[in-house]
Amino acid sequence: MQNEQPKEYTIENFREEIAEIAKDIENEGDFPKNLDVKALTEEDMKMWLKIKDGSMMKGDMDKYRKNFEMENGFENRYDFFMFIANKANVIISRRETM
């Protein structure tokens, strides 16, 4: 049996995952029906991975928000930004109440 290397999580994996999440009826209010996942960036992916592994810190979100606000064309990613901000707030709040 060969030693299998863990599959690298790529930008395409990330975009596919977010597209699936956006289709889920549970997340219907978080994403528009026509979410353009191709507009999502490597920085978005890094933040999503921090959400998934629970390592998100307030400073991470502050930096992400600041970078996001300075970008041109961020309108395409605004719904994702709001979704990730809500998820980050939950993680940070849980950590602060422990």
N, CA, C and O atoms as a GROMACS GRO file, in nm:
protein
  392
    1MET      N    1   0.084  -0.118   0.000
    1MET     CA    2   0.000   0.000   0.000
    1MET      C    3   0.088   0.125   0.000
    1MET      O    4   0.181   0.136   0.080
    2GLN      N    5   0.059   0.214  -0.088
    2GLN     CA    6   0.138   0.337  -0.099
    2GLN      C    7   0.098   0.435   0.010
    2GLN      O    8  -0.017   0.439   0.055
    3ASN      N    9   0.196   0.514   0.052
    3ASN     CA   10   0.164   0.622   0.144
    3ASN      C   11   0.096   0.732   0.064
    3ASN      O   12   0.153   0.787  -0.030
    4GLU      N   13  -0.025   0.762   0.103
    4GLU     CA   14  -0.098   0.867   0.032
    4GLU      C   15  -0.072   1.001   0.097
    4GLU      O   16  -0.080   1.016   0.219
    5GLN      N   17  -0.039   1.097   0.016
    5GLN     CA   18  -0.019   1.233   0.064
    5GLN      C   19  -0.155   1.301   0.073
    5GLN      O   20  -0.242   1.280  -0.012
    6PRO      N   21  -0.174   1.383   0.176
    6PRO     CA   22  -0.301   1.455   0.181
    6PRO      C   23  -0.314   1.547   0.061
    6PRO      O   24  -0.217   1.611   0.018
    7LYS      N   25  -0.433   1.553   0.007
    7LYS     CA   26  -0.458   1.637  -0.109
    7LYS      C   27  -0.446   1.784  -0.069
    7LYS      O   28  -0.502   1.827   0.032
    8GLU      N   29  -0.375   1.860  -0.149
    8GLU     CA   30  -0.361   2.003  -0.123
    8GLU      C   31  -0.493   2.072  -0.152
    8GLU      O   32  -0.559   2.045  -0.253
    9TYR      N   33  -0.532   2.161  -0.064
    9TYR     CA   34  -0.654   2.239  -0.081
    9TYR      C   35  -0.620   2.358  -0.170
    9TYR      O   36  -0.543   2.446  -0.132
   10THR      N   37  -0.677   2.360  -0.288
   10THR     CA   38  -0.646   2.462  -0.387
   10THR      C   39  -0.757   2.567  -0.394
   10THR      O   40  -0.863   2.552  -0.334
   11ILE      N   41  -0.729   2.672  -0.467
   11ILE     CA   42  -0.830   2.777  -0.487
   11ILE      C   43  -0.954   2.719  -0.556
   11ILE      O   44  -1.066   2.761  -0.528
   12GLU      N   45  -0.933   2.623  -0.644
   12GLU     CA   46  -1.048   2.559  -0.710
   12GLU      C   47  -1.129   2.476  -0.611
   12GLU      O   48  -1.252   2.478  -0.616
   13ASN      N   49  -1.062   2.404  -0.520
   13ASN     CA   50  -1.133   2.329  -0.416
   13ASN      C   51  -1.218   2.426  -0.332
   13ASN      O   52  -1.334   2.399  -0.302
   14PHE      N   53  -1.157   2.537  -0.297
   14PHE     CA   54  -1.225   2.639  -0.217
   14PHE      C   55  -1.348   2.692  -0.290
   14PHE      O   56  -1.457   2.700  -0.232
   15ARG      N   57  -1.331   2.728  -0.415
   15ARG     CA   58  -1.444   2.783  -0.491
   15ARG      C   59  -1.556   2.681  -0.505
   15ARG      O   60  -1.674   2.716  -0.497
   16GLU      N   61  -1.520   2.554  -0.527
   16GLU     CA   62  -1.622   2.449  -0.536
   16GLU      C   63  -1.695   2.432  -0.403
   16GLU      O   64  -1.817   2.417  -0.400
   17GLU      N   65  -1.620   2.436  -0.294
   17GLU     CA   66  -1.682   2.422  -0.161
   17GLU      C   67  -1.779   2.536  -0.134
   17GLU      O   68  -1.890   2.513  -0.085
   18ILE      N   69  -1.739   2.659  -0.164
   18ILE     CA   70  -1.826   2.774  -0.140
   18ILE      C   71  -1.948   2.768  -0.232
   18ILE      O   72  -2.058   2.804  -0.190
   19ALA      N   73  -1.931   2.724  -0.355
   19ALA     CA   74  -2.045   2.709  -0.446
   19ALA      C   75  -2.146   2.610  -0.389
   19ALA      O   76  -2.267   2.633  -0.397
   20GLU      N   77  -2.097   2.501  -0.331
   20GLU     CA   78  -2.186   2.401  -0.270
   20GLU      C   79  -2.256   2.460  -0.148
   20GLU      O   80  -2.376   2.440  -0.130
   21ILE      N   81  -2.182   2.532  -0.066
   21ILE     CA   82  -2.241   2.595   0.053
   21ILE      C   83  -2.348   2.695   0.011
   21ILE      O   84  -2.454   2.703   0.074
   22ALA      N   85  -2.321   2.771  -0.094
   22ALA     CA   86  -2.416   2.872  -0.141
   22ALA      C   87  -2.545   2.808  -0.192
   22ALA      O   88  -2.652   2.869  -0.183
   23LYS      N   89  -2.536   2.686  -0.245
   23LYS     CA   90  -2.655   2.616  -0.295
   23LYS      C   91  -2.741   2.560  -0.182
   23LYS      O   92  -2.860   2.536  -0.201
   24ASP      N   93  -2.681   2.537  -0.065
   24ASP     CA   94  -2.750   2.476   0.048
   24ASP      C   95  -2.862   2.568   0.096
   24ASP      O   96  -2.838   2.686   0.124
   25ILE      N   97  -2.981   2.515   0.106
   25ILE     CA   98  -3.096   2.595   0.147
   25ILE      C   99  -3.076   2.658   0.285
   25ILE      O  100  -3.131   2.764   0.313
   26GLU      N  101  -2.997   2.593   0.369
   26GLU     CA  102  -2.968   2.646   0.503
   26GLU      C  103  -2.894   2.780   0.495
   26GLU      O  104  -2.904   2.862   0.586
   27ASN      N  105  -2.819   2.801   0.388
   27ASN     CA  106  -2.741   2.924   0.371
   27ASN      C  107  -2.805   3.020   0.272
   27ASN      O  108  -2.739   3.113   0.224
   28GLU      N  109  -2.930   2.999   0.241
   28GLU     CA  110  -2.998   3.076   0.137
   28GLU      C  111  -2.989   3.227   0.158
   28GLU      O  112  -2.974   3.301   0.061
   29GLY      N  113  -2.998   3.274   0.280
   29GLY     CA  114  -2.994   3.418   0.305
   29GLY      C  115  -2.853   3.476   0.302
   29GLY      O  116  -2.836   3.598   0.300
   30ASP      N  117  -2.752   3.390   0.304
   30ASP     CA  118  -2.614   3.437   0.309
   30ASP      C  119  -2.553   3.466   0.173
   30ASP      O  120  -2.459   3.545   0.163
   31PHE      N  121  -2.606   3.406   0.070
   31PHE     CA  122  -2.547   3.420  -0.064
   31PHE      C  123  -2.655   3.448  -0.167
   31PHE      O  124  -2.767   3.397  -0.155
   32PRO      N  125  -2.623   3.528  -0.268
   32PRO     CA  126  -2.717   3.545  -0.378
   32PRO      C  127  -2.717   3.418  -0.463
   32PRO      O  128  -2.622   3.339  -0.460
   33LYS      N  129  -2.821   3.400  -0.537
   33LYS     CA  130  -2.832   3.280  -0.624
   33LYS      C  131  -2.720   3.276  -0.728
   33LYS      O  132  -2.678   3.168  -0.770
   34ASN      N  133  -2.673   3.391  -0.770
   34ASN     CA  134  -2.573   3.397  -0.876
   34ASN      C  135  -2.434   3.434  -0.823
   34ASN      O  136  -2.361   3.510  -0.887
   35LEU      N  137  -2.397   3.381  -0.706
   35LEU     CA  138  -2.267   3.411  -0.648
   35LEU      C  139  -2.157   3.373  -0.747
   35LEU      O  140  -2.152   3.261  -0.797
   36ASP      N  141  -2.069   3.469  -0.776
   36ASP     CA  142  -1.957   3.445  -0.867
   36ASP      C  143  -1.837   3.396  -0.787
   36ASP      O  144  -1.756   3.476  -0.740
   37VAL      N  145  -1.825   3.265  -0.772
   37VAL     CA  146  -1.715   3.210  -0.692
   37VAL      C  147  -1.580   3.232  -0.759
   37VAL      O  148  -1.477   3.225  -0.692
   38LYS      N  149  -1.578   3.260  -0.887
   38LYS     CA  150  -1.451   3.287  -0.956
   38LYS      C  151  -1.388   3.417  -0.908
   38LYS      O  152  -1.268   3.438  -0.925
   39ALA      N  153  -1.468   3.504  -0.847
   39ALA     CA  154  -1.416   3.630  -0.795
   39ALA      C  155  -1.346   3.612  -0.660
   39ALA      O  156  -1.275   3.701  -0.614
   40LEU      N  157  -1.366   3.496  -0.596
   40LEU     CA  158  -1.302   3.472  -0.467
   40LEU      C  159  -1.152   3.454  -0.484
   40LEU      O  160  -1.106   3.397  -0.583
   41THR      N  161  -1.077   3.503  -0.387
   41THR     CA  162  -0.932   3.511  -0.398
   41THR      C  163  -0.861   3.416  -0.302
   41THR      O  164  -0.924   3.350  -0.219
   42GLU      N  165  -0.729   3.410  -0.316
   42GLU     CA  166  -0.645   3.332  -0.224
   42GLU      C  167  -0.663   3.382  -0.080
   42GLU      O  168  -0.668   3.303   0.014
   43GLU      N  169  -0.672   3.514  -0.064
   43GLU     CA  170  -0.691   3.569   0.071
   43GLU      C  171  -0.824   3.523   0.130
   43GLU      O  172  -0.832   3.490   0.248
   44ASP      N  173  -0.929   3.520   0.047
   44ASP     CA  174  -1.059   3.469   0.092
   44ASP      C  175  -1.044   3.324   0.138
   44ASP      O  176  -1.099   3.284   0.241
   45MET      N  177  -0.970   3.246   0.061
   45MET     CA  178  -0.950   3.105   0.092
   45MET      C  179  -0.877   3.090   0.226
   45MET      O  180  -0.914   3.006   0.308
   46LYS      N  181  -0.774   3.170   0.248
   46LYS     CA  182  -0.698   3.162   0.374
   46LYS      C  183  -0.790   3.192   0.493
   46LYS      O  184  -0.782   3.126   0.597
   47MET      N  185  -0.875   3.290   0.476
   47MET     CA  186  -0.968   3.324   0.584
   47MET      C  187  -1.069   3.211   0.606
   47MET      O  188  -1.104   3.180   0.720
   48TRP      N  189  -1.115   3.150   0.499
   48TRP     CA  190  -1.209   3.039   0.510
   48TRP      C  191  -1.145   2.921   0.584
   48TRP      O  192  -1.210   2.857   0.667
   49LEU      N  193  -1.019   2.894   0.556
   49LEU     CA  194  -0.950   2.785   0.625
   49LEU      C  195  -0.937   2.815   0.774
   49LEU      O  196  -0.945   2.724   0.856
   50LYS      N  197  -0.917   2.941   0.810
   50LYS     CA  198  -0.912   2.978   0.952
   50LYS      C  199  -1.049   2.961   1.017
   50LYS      O  200  -1.058   2.924   1.134
   51ILE      N  201  -1.154   2.987   0.942
   51ILE     CA  202  -1.290   2.963   0.992
   51ILE      C  203  -1.309   2.814   1.016
   51ILE      O  204  -1.357   2.772   1.122
   52LYS      N  205  -1.271   2.734   0.918
   52LYS     CA  206  -1.292   2.589   0.927
   52LYS      C  207  -1.214   2.525   1.041
   52LYS      O  208  -1.266   2.436   1.108
   53ASP      N  209  -1.091   2.570   1.064
   53ASP     CA  210  -1.013   2.505   1.170
   53ASP      C  211  -1.026   2.575   1.305
   53ASP      O  212  -0.966   2.533   1.403
   54GLY      N  213  -1.106   2.683   1.310
   54GLY     CA  214  -1.132   2.751   1.436
   54GLY      C  215  -1.020   2.839   1.486
   54GLY      O  216  -1.021   2.881   1.602
   55SER      N  217  -0.922   2.869   1.400
   55SER     CA  218  -0.807   2.948   1.444
   55SER      C  219  -0.825   3.098   1.418
   55SER      O  220  -0.732   3.176   1.441
   56MET      N  221  -0.941   3.140   1.373
   56MET     CA  222  -0.968   3.280   1.343
   56MET      C  223  -0.952   3.365   1.468
   56MET      O  224  -1.004   3.332   1.574
   57MET      N  225  -0.879   3.475   1.454
   57MET     CA  226  -0.860   3.570   1.564
   57MET      C  227  -0.916   3.705   1.520
   57MET      O  228  -0.931   3.732   1.401
   58LYS      N  229  -0.946   3.790   1.617
   58LYS     CA  230  -1.002   3.921   1.585
   58LYS      C  231  -0.906   4.000   1.496
   58LYS      O  232  -0.951   4.068   1.403
   59GLY      N  233  -0.777   3.993   1.522
   59GLY     CA  234  -0.679   4.063   1.440
   59GLY      C  235  -0.680   4.017   1.296
   59GLY      O  236  -0.660   4.097   1.204
   60ASP      N  237  -0.703   3.886   1.274
   60ASP     CA  238  -0.712   3.832   1.138
   60ASP      C  239  -0.828   3.897   1.064
   60ASP      O  240  -0.815   3.939   0.949
   61MET      N  241  -0.942   3.905   1.133
   61MET     CA  242  -1.061   3.960   1.070
   61MET      C  243  -1.045   4.109   1.045
   61MET      O  244  -1.089   4.160   0.942
   62ASP      N  245  -0.982   4.179   1.139
   62ASP     CA  246  -0.960   4.323   1.121
   62ASP      C  247  -0.872   4.350   0.999
   62ASP      O  248  -0.901   4.439   0.919
   63LYS      N  249  -0.766   4.272   0.984
   63LYS     CA  250  -0.675   4.288   0.870
   63LYS      C  251  -0.747   4.255   0.738
   63LYS      O  252  -0.733   4.327   0.640
   64TYR      N  253  -0.823   4.147   0.739
   64TYR     CA  254  -0.900   4.106   0.620
   64TYR      C  255  -0.998   4.216   0.581
   64TYR      O  256  -1.009   4.252   0.464
   65ARG      N  257  -1.070   4.269   0.680
   65ARG     CA  258  -1.168   4.376   0.653
   65ARG      C  259  -1.099   4.498   0.594
   65ARG      O  260  -1.148   4.558   0.498
   66LYS      N  261  -0.985   4.536   0.651
   66LYS     CA  262  -0.912   4.654   0.603
   66LYS      C  263  -0.867   4.634   0.458
   66LYS      O  264  -0.885   4.723   0.375
   67ASN      N  265  -0.809   4.518   0.427
   67ASN     CA  266  -0.767   4.488   0.290
   67ASN      C  267  -0.887   4.486   0.196
   67ASN      O  268  -0.880   4.536   0.083
   68PHE      N  269  -0.995   4.427   0.241
   68PHE     CA  270  -1.116   4.415   0.161
   68PHE      C  271  -1.171   4.552   0.125
   68PHE      O  272  -1.210   4.576   0.010
   69GLU      N  273  -1.173   4.643   0.222
   69GLU     CA  274  -1.228   4.777   0.198
   69GLU      C  275  -1.144   4.858   0.100
   69GLU      O  276  -1.197   4.948   0.035
   70MET      N  277  -1.016   4.828   0.089
   70MET     CA  278  -0.928   4.904   0.000
   70MET      C  279  -0.932   4.854  -0.144
   70MET      O  280  -0.881   4.921  -0.235
   71GLU      N  281  -0.991   4.737  -0.166
   71GLU     CA  282  -0.991   4.679  -0.301
   71GLU      C  283  -1.092   4.744  -0.392
   71GLU      O  284  -1.197   4.793  -0.348
   72ASN      N  285  -1.059   4.745  -0.520
   72ASN     CA  286  -1.156   4.783  -0.622
   72ASN      C  287  -1.225   4.655  -0.666
   72ASN      O  288  -1.164   4.548  -0.670
   73GLY      N  289  -1.350   4.665  -0.698
   73GLY     CA  290  -1.422   4.549  -0.749
   73GLY      C  291  -1.464   4.451  -0.641
   73GLY      O  292  -1.498   4.337  -0.671
   74PHE      N  293  -1.462   4.495  -0.516
   74PHE     CA  294  -1.498   4.404  -0.408
   74PHE      C  295  -1.646   4.370  -0.407
   74PHE      O  296  -1.686   4.277  -0.337
   75GLU      N  297  -1.727   4.442  -0.482
   75GLU     CA  298  -1.871   4.417  -0.482
   75GLU      C  299  -1.903   4.272  -0.514
   75GLU      O  300  -1.999   4.216  -0.461
   76ASN      N  301  -1.823   4.210  -0.600
   76ASN     CA  302  -1.845   4.071  -0.638
   76ASN      C  303  -1.826   3.976  -0.520
   76ASN      O  304  -1.882   3.866  -0.519
   77ARG      N  305  -1.749   4.019  -0.421
   77ARG     CA  306  -1.718   3.932  -0.308
   77ARG      C  307  -1.786   3.975  -0.179
   77ARG      O  308  -1.763   3.915  -0.074
   78TYR      N  309  -1.869   4.077  -0.185
   78TYR     CA  310  -1.928   4.132  -0.063
   78TYR      C  311  -2.009   4.028   0.014
   78TYR      O  312  -1.999   4.020   0.137
   79ASP      N  313  -2.089   3.949  -0.054
   79ASP     CA  314  -2.172   3.850   0.015
   79ASP      C  315  -2.085   3.746   0.086
   79ASP      O  316  -2.117   3.704   0.197
   80PHE      N  317  -1.976   3.705   0.021
   80PHE     CA  318  -1.885   3.612   0.087
   80PHE      C  319  -1.821   3.679   0.208
   80PHE      O  320  -1.809   3.617   0.314
   81PHE      N  321  -1.781   3.804   0.193
   81PHE     CA  322  -1.721   3.878   0.305
   81PHE      C  323  -1.816   3.881   0.425
   81PHE      O  324  -1.773   3.855   0.537
   82MET      N  325  -1.942   3.911   0.402
   82MET     CA  326  -2.039   3.917   0.512
   82MET      C  327  -2.059   3.779   0.574
   82MET      O  328  -2.070   3.767   0.696
   83PHE      N  329  -2.064   3.676   0.492
   83PHE     CA  330  -2.078   3.539   0.541
   83PHE      C  331  -1.961   3.503   0.631
   83PHE      O  332  -1.980   3.453   0.742
   84ILE      N  333  -1.840   3.530   0.585
   84ILE     CA  334  -1.721   3.494   0.661
   84ILE      C  335  -1.710   3.580   0.787
   84ILE      O  336  -1.664   3.532   0.891
   85ALA      N  337  -1.752   3.705   0.779
   85ALA     CA  338  -1.749   3.792   0.898
   85ALA      C  339  -1.842   3.738   1.006
   85ALA      O  340  -1.807   3.738   1.124
   86ASN      N  341  -1.959   3.693   0.966
   86ASN     CA  342  -2.053   3.635   1.063
   86ASN      C  343  -1.996   3.509   1.126
   86ASN      O  344  -2.005   3.490   1.248
   87LYS      N  345  -1.937   3.423   1.044
   87LYS     CA  346  -1.876   3.300   1.096
   87LYS      C  347  -1.761   3.333   1.191
   87LYS      O  348  -1.745   3.270   1.295
   88ALA      N  349  -1.680   3.432   1.155
   88ALA     CA  350  -1.566   3.472   1.239
   88ALA      C  351  -1.614   3.524   1.374
   88ALA      O  352  -1.557   3.492   1.477
   89ASN      N  353  -1.720   3.605   1.372
   89ASN     CA  354  -1.773   3.658   1.498
   89ASN      C  355  -1.819   3.548   1.591
   89ASN      O  356  -1.800   3.557   1.712
   90VAL      N  357  -1.878   3.444   1.536
   90VAL     CA  358  -1.922   3.330   1.618
   90VAL      C  359  -1.801   3.263   1.683
   90VAL      O  360  -1.802   3.236   1.803
   91ILE      N  361  -1.699   3.235   1.604
   91ILE     CA  362  -1.579   3.169   1.656
   91ILE      C  363  -1.511   3.254   1.763
   91ILE      O  364  -1.475   3.204   1.870
   92ILE      N  365  -1.495   3.382   1.736
   92ILE     CA  366  -1.427   3.472   1.830
   92ILE      C  367  -1.510   3.486   1.958
   92ILE      O  368  -1.454   3.485   2.067
   93SER      N  369  -1.640   3.499   1.946
   93SER     CA  370  -1.726   3.512   2.063
   93SER      C  371  -1.721   3.387   2.150
   93SER      O  372  -1.714   3.397   2.272
   94ARG      N  373  -1.724   3.271   2.088
   94ARG     CA  374  -1.714   3.145   2.165
   94ARG      C  375  -1.584   3.140   2.242
   94ARG      O  376  -1.582   3.101   2.359
   95ARG      N  377  -1.477   3.178   2.177
   95ARG     CA  378  -1.345   3.173   2.242
   95ARG      C  379  -1.340   3.270   2.359
   95ARG      O  380  -1.283   3.238   2.464
   96GLU      N  381  -1.399   3.388   2.344
   96GLU     CA  382  -1.395   3.489   2.450
   96GLU      C  383  -1.480   3.452   2.570
   96GLU      O  384  -1.453   3.498   2.681
   97THR      N  385  -1.584   3.370   2.550
   97THR     CA  386  -1.671   3.332   2.661
   97THR      C  387  -1.624   3.206   2.732
   97THR      O  388  -1.684   3.165   2.831
   98MET      N  389  -1.519   3.145   2.683
   98MET     CA  390  -1.469   3.022   2.747
   98MET      C  391  -1.381   3.054   2.865
   98MET      O  392  -1.330   2.962   2.930
   0.00000   0.00000   0.00000
